[in-house]
Amino acid sequence: MELPAPADLLPPLLGGVWVTVRLTVGGAALAAVAALAGGLGRVADNAAVRAAATAYVEVFRGTSALVQLFWFYFALPLLGVELGAMTAGILVLGLNTGSYGAEVVRGAIRAVPRGQYEAAAALSFSRRQTMWRVVLPQAALAMVPPLGNLLIELLKNTALVSMITLHDLTFRAQLLRSETLRTVEIFGLVLVLYFLLAQALALGTRGLERRLALGRDYGGLR
């Protein structure tokens, strides 16, 4: 018995979903590290650290993610650095998203009231202790919504890796369309799959935000 139209198209696309998920998870992990390092670097006392963090943010935020992907995958091998498609995709997605996340981290840190720094100084906290024990726990709640939005943008940007022949969801859809010519059904399914993945990320972000807000309530910070 022949399967209904969407059902026979879904299995070939699910392999691409797995690649997209791997790119999203790997890119998100790198972006989290890059955003935190970049954000802290932007507010550091050391001028050299601030300059390095600013250079990273401005370069990756100010250039096209697609051009960055081509540079990592096609140009670096000419300079003797070979990267696999998955590695190049994760690096570009993570570093590009992290450059925007660094500004979110910086803004959230700057938004912590000055009195919190003064209270930490009165308790003889070092600058590092003040940042990790006082400032970042309070800034975390303000960071979550915009960082969640960036995470969804990262998911959608994974479609760019189809340009370096990585068999993600978009690439699988293009191959399937060329074989079957069922454009409406294929890209309709792709829209639904991306939407479901984005909703899963949004639900996770909202759950983390509620958890952090509850922690602040219990900690007497409100």
N, C-alpha and C positions, 0 to 999 in steps of 0.2 A: 504493500500500500504506500502510495507516495505521501510524503510528509507535507503538511501545510507550508506555505511559502516561507514564513519567518523561521520555522523550526529547522529546515534543512540548511539554512544559512548560518544559524547560530554556532554550531560546533566549530567551524573553521575560524570564527571570530574569537572564540574563547582562548585560543592559544595566544592571540594578540593581546587579550586582556591581561594574561599573566605577565607578559613582557612589560606592559604599561604599568602594572602594579609594582613590578620590580624596579622600574625606573623611578616611580613615584616614591617608593620607600627609601631607596638609595639616595635619590636627590634630596628628599626631605631631611634625612639624617645629616648629610653634608651641609645642607642649607642651615640647619639649626646650629651646627658648630660655627659655620662662617658668620651667621648673623650675630651670634653672641660675641665671637671674637672681634668682629668688625664694629659692633656697637660699643663694646667696652673700649676698644682701641680709639674710637672717636671721642671718648670722654677722658682718655688717659692724660696724666700729667706730662708724660714724656712726649716731647715734640716729634721725635722720630717715629714713635709708635702711632701718634695721631696722623702723621703724614702718610705712613704706610697704609693705615686703615682707610684714610680718605682716598688714596690712589686706587685701592681695591674697589671701593664702593663706586667711585666715579667711572672707572673703566668698564666694569661689568654692567652698571646701570645705564651708562651712556652709549653703549654699543648694542647692535642687534644680536639677540640670542641665536638667530640662525647663522649669522656670520661667525659668532663665537664657536658654534658647533662645527662649521666648515673649517675653521682655523684649527681646532683641536684634532679633527679627524683627518683632514686632507693636508694641512700645512705643516703641522708638527712632524709628521714622518719625514718630510724633506729636510728637517733640521736634526734628524736622528732620533726622534722620540715617537715610538710606535704605540698607539692606543687602540684597543678594540672598540667596536661600535658601542657596546654597552658601557664601557668605562668612560668613553668620551661623552656619551649622553648623560650619565650620572654627574660627571664633573661639571659640564656646562649648566645643566638644570640646577644643580646644587649651588654653584658659585653665583649664577645669575640671580636666583631667588634669594640667596643669602645676602647679596648686595642691597636689595630692597629691605630685607629683614633687619639688616644692621641699622638702618635708619629708624625702624620701628623700635628696636631695642634702645637706641640712643634717645629717642623722644620720650619713651616710657621712663628711662632713668632720670632725664631732666625734669619730668613731671612730678617726681617724688618731692614733697615739701621740704624746704630747707631746714625746717625744725627737726626733721628726722636725722639729718647729718649732725646737727648740733647736739641732739640727745646722744647719739653714738659717740661723739667726741667727749661728752661729759662722762661717759662710761669708760673712757680710755680705750675705745676701739681703734685699731689701726685702720688705714684707708681700705685695705683689703677686707678686713672683718666687717667694716661698715657696708661695703658693696655687697658682700655675699650673705651677710646675716640680716641686714636692715633694708637696703635699697632694692636689691633684686627680688626678694620675696614680695615686696609691695608693688614693684613695677610689673611683675609677672602677669597679674590679672589684666592690666591695661594692654599688655602685649598680645594676649591670646586671640581676640577677635581679628585684628589686622593680620596677624601671622597665619590664622586659619584661612583668611582670604588668599594670602600668598600661596598657601599649600594647595588650594584649589586651582590657582593659576598655574602652579607647577604641574599639576595633573594634566591640565589642558595643553600645556606647552610640550608635553611628551610627544604630541603628534609631530613635532619638528624632527624627531629622530627618524621618521620615515624617509627623510631626505638623505640619510646615510645608510640606507638599506637595512635598518634594524626592523625586524618583523613585529612591530607593535600593532595596536588595534587599528590605527589608521592605515598602515601599510597593508595589513591583511585585508582590510576593506577594499583598498584599491585593487589588489590582486583579484579578489573575489568578483569585483565589479567587471574587471576586464574579461573574466572567464564566463560570467553569466549574463552580463548586461542588465542586471536587476538593480539599477541604481537606487530607486526609491526605497525598496525594502532594505537593502544593505545599509545605506546611510541613515535610514530611519532607525535601524537596530543600533548602529554606532552611536547615534544621539542618545538613545535610551541607556546604553551601557555607560557612556561617559557621565550621564546624569546620575545614574545609580552610584557610581564611584564617587562623584562629587558630594552626593548626599551622605554617603558613609563618612566622608571626611568632615562634612559640616556637623553631623551628629556627634562625632568624636570631639570636635572643637568645642561644641556647646557643653558637652559633658565635662570636659576639662575646665571650662570657664565656671560652671556651677560648682565644681569641686573646690576650685581655688577661692571662689567667693564664700563658700561655706567655711573654709579654713580661716579666712579673714574674720568672719563673724565670730568663730570660736576663739580666735586669737585676740579678740578685743581691739582690732585695728579699725573698726568702723564706729 
